[in-house]
Amino acid sequence: MPKELKVGLLSCGGMARALATALNRLERAEITRVCDVVEAAARGFGEQLGVPWTTDADLVLADPDIRAVIIATPNFTHAEMVLRAAAAGKHIFCEKPLALRVVDADRMIAAARGNGVHLVVGQVLRYLPVFEHMKRLIDADTIGRPFAMRISRLGGWGEKQEWRQHRETCGGPLFEINAHEIDYMRYILGEPEVVYATGSQRVVSTVDFEDTSFVSVRFRGGAHGVLHSSIGAALGGYSGIIQGELGTMVFTNWPNSIEWKRFDGASGRLAGEDLAVPDPHQRELSHLVEAVLDGTPPAITGEDGRAVVAIAEAALASMQSGAPVAIH
């Protein structure tokens, strides 16, 4: 039986295919047409799903049965694709990063608002097991109000696509990878005020951007967050710490574990099955479906995506100037 919400897929790359598969598992939505500029990719995934395929995005945007689109094209195309989709009256799920410049993010938000469509941004880290459960613990006042946070995400650079090797087209690690961690720091600590960052290119010679960076953010109310990012680490790792007024929480995301302790002596640990969550991609896509069909405000909006872009953009400006940069 046909589902209620027909969705077009713009891109048939790896992330796009994962999102399409997750959306088709939702009860009320389905992909009904796919598009990719590479004909073999569009044909292959279209035939796999049993839906029409095309290399022309305008055919998807002109389809009257399609009410929403998933945009998972390369980063540098997000602004153009969102503007075109909004002008066509399609509700939008845009994979992170929303844009590579704040000025473009503002145009995208204004276009969605002006055309009466929802703009949902794919910041899936919020729904991954460790990060979902840390937010639950914080909301339950397990460690009190958070005031400091550090995340380290270190690894090698395995990306092969040409557009991912250049700042102009991918934005560099803070956009391409760490949009996730930047979003999560803001999710926990609130709105950013000032960013100070340093970075350098030391071991990854195939790119034209920094391979290692430290980003320090001061948030409203005095909280502080630090991101240690590297695509040039021979030994990878993904871990961090959140300090609260009542206690402290540490985590690793490979393998998954959370450990917390309060100043009053209470403590706890979560790992394995304790960290089970619903499918994260289905969770984020459900925001689009519920917004379109039920009028429910999305949990992750264009404004959330813009905030990530603003922090990343300020971090790059700080690296270049050697001075702190205020967020506006």
N, C-alpha and C positions, 0 to 999 in steps of 0.2 A: 504494500500500500504506500503511495507517495506520502512523503512527509510534509509538514506544514511550511517549513522555511527552506526555500531553494537558495543555494549559495554557489557563487562562482569562485574558482580557484585561480589566482593570478600568480603563476610560477609552478613548476613541477619539480623543483629541486628537493633535496632531502628533507629540509624543514617543512616545506609546503606539503610534501607527501605525508609526513607525520601528522600535521594538523588536519589534513583532509581525512585521514583514517580515523582520527579521534572524533572529528565532527560527525562522520557517518555513524558512529556508535551512539550518538545522542538520539533520544527518542523522537525529537521534533524537527530535526534539520538534516539536510543531505546536500552533498556536492552534486550539481547537475550539469556543470560544464567546466572544463579546465583549459588553461592557456599557458603556453611557454613560448618564448621567442625561438627556442631550439625545437624544431619540428619533431625530432625523434623523441624528445622528452615529453612533449605534449601528447603525441600519438600513443606512446607507450603507457603513460599513466591514464590517459583517457580510456584506452582499451582495457586496462586493468580494472578500472572502476565501471566500465560499461556505460560511459557518458560521452557526449560530443566533445571534441577537442579542437583547438584552434591555436594559431600563432598570433592572432590579432586580438588584443585586449578589448578593442572597441566592440567586437562582436559579443563579448561577455557583458560589457557595460550596457549594451543596447538591448539585451535580452529582457523583455518585460516580466518574465516569470522569476527572474533572479532578483531578490530583494537585498542581498548582502554579498559581500566579497571578502575573501581572505587574501591579503597582500603579503607575500613572503618572497618578494623579489630582492635583488641585491640592495644593500643599504642606501646607496646613492640614488636609487630610483623611488624610494618610498614617498618623498614629497610629491613628485609628479603623479604617481599612481593614486595617492590619496586624493589629490585635487581633482583628478579625472573621475574617480569613483564618486566623490561627493557631488560633483557637477551633474553626474548621471543619476543622482538620487539614491545611490546604494549605501546601505549601512556598511560599516567597515571594521574589520579586524586587521590591524597592522602589526606584523611581527616587529620585535625590538631590533634596533633602536628606532624610535618614531622618525627621527630625522638626524641629519648630521650638523644642523645649525639651528639655533633657537629661532632665528627669523623664519625659517621654513616651518618649524613646528607651530609657530603662531599662525602662519598662513593656513596650515592644515586644520588646526582647531577652528579657525574662523570659517573656513569653507564648510566643514561639517556642520557647524552651528547654523550658518547661513542657509544651508540646504536642508536643514531639519533631519539630519541623519546622525546616528550614533558612531563615535570613533572609539574603539576599544583597542588597547595596546597589549601585545603579548609579552608580559613580564612573568613568565611561568615559574621563576625561582620561588616566588612566594608560596607556591603550592607543592614544591618538592618536599619529601618527608621531613628532613631535618629542619628546614626553614618554616614549614607549616607548624610543626610542633613547638618550635621555639616561640613563635608568635602566640600560640595558645597558652604556653606557660607564662609569657609576659602579660597577656591579657588577664590571666588568673592571679596576677600580682605575686607570682612565685618569687621573683627577685626584686620586687618593687619597681619604681620608675627608673628606666634605663638612662644612664647619663654618659656612657662611654662604650665604644664598640670598635673592634678591629677584625677585619676579614683578610685572610691571605689566600690567594688563588694563584698557584704556581704550576707551570707545566711547560711542555714543548710546543712548537708551532707546527701543526700537522696540516694546516689548511693549504690546499693546492690551487683553488680558483684564482685566476689572475686578479680579479677585482678585490680580493681579500689581501693583496700584497701592497696596496697603496692607500695612504691616508685619504686621498681625495675621494676614493670610492667606497672604502669601508669605515673610515674614521679612525682606525687604529684600535688597539685593545680596549680602551675605555668605552668605546661605542660598540664594537663588534662582540666583545666578550663580557666586559664588566658593567655593561648596562644593567645586568642582573644584580650584581652586588651593590652598585650605586643605588638602584631602586630599593633594595632591601634595607640599606642603611637609612634611607629616608622613611621607609615604611615603619621602622622601629623608632627612629630618633626625631622625626618631624621635619620641618621645613629648613632648608639650608640658608646660611647667611654669607659665609666666607669660605673660600677654597684656597689651599696652598698645596702645590704639587711639585715634585721633581721627577725627572725621568731621563733615561738614556738608552741608546742602542749599543749593546755590548757584544752580543754573540749571534743574533739572528740577522744574517746579512742579506736575506732575500726580500726584506721589506724596506719601506722608506719611513718607518716610524719607530718610536721607542719600543724596546722589548721588555723593559723593566721600569716600573714607576711606583711611587708612593703618593697617595692622595689623602690629604687631611682636610676634613670638613668640620666647620663649626656650625651648629644648628641653633635655631632660635631657642631661648631658654637655657643656653649654655652647654648643651650636650656636644660631644665630640666623636667623630668617626674617622677611622683610618683604613684605607685599602692598600694592601701590598699586592701588586699585580705583576706577573711576569710570564712571558711566553718563551723565556730563555733559561728555564731551569731543567737540569738533567734529572733531578729527583723532584717529582711533582708533589703537591699537597694542597689541601683545601680545608682550612680550619679557621677558628676564630674564637673570640671571647666577647661577652656582653656583660658589662658591669651595671648593676642596679643599686638603688639605695638600700635594699634589704639583703642583697646577695649577689652572686656571680654565676654566670653560665658559660661553659666552654663547649665547643662542638667540633666535630670533624664530619666532612661530607664525602669521604672516601677512606675508610668505611664510615657508615652512618652511625653517629652516636651523639648524645647530648648528656652532659653532666652538670648538675647545679648544686650549689650550697649556699645557705643563708647564714648571716651572722649569728642567728640564734641557734645554729647547729643543725637545723633540718637540711636534708640533702636528698638527692635522687639521681637516677640515671635512666635514660631511655636508649634502647638499641634494638635492632632486629625487628620483630613483629610489633614491638611497642610503637614503632614509627610508621605503621601502615597508614596510607592515605588513599583517597580516590584518585583515579587517573588525572595527573596534573594538567595535561593538555585538554582533556574534556572539561575540567573545571574552568580553565580560562576561556574556552570557547563557549561554555554555557552562559557567560556574561553577555556575549553577543546575542545568542538566541533569546535569552530572557529579556534583554533590552528591546529587541525588535518585536517579539510576540507579546510580551507582558508589560512593556513600558517600565521595566525595572532599571533604575540607574546602574550603569556598569560599575563594578568594583575597581577597575583599572581603566582610567580614562585618558583622553588625549593630554589633559593637564598633567597627569602622572608621567606620561611619556616625555612631555616637555621638561619637567623638572629634572629628569635624568640627563637629557641633552644639555640643559643649562649647567649642571654640575660638571659633566665631561668637558664641555666647551670652556668653562672657567678653569678647569685643571690644565688644559692645554695652554691657555693664555698665561697661567701662572708658571708653567714650565719654561715658556719663552721669555717671560719678563723677570723671573726670579722673585716675584713679589706676590703677596696674597691678592686674590681677586674676589670682589663682592658679587653676590648673586642678585640678579634683579628679576 
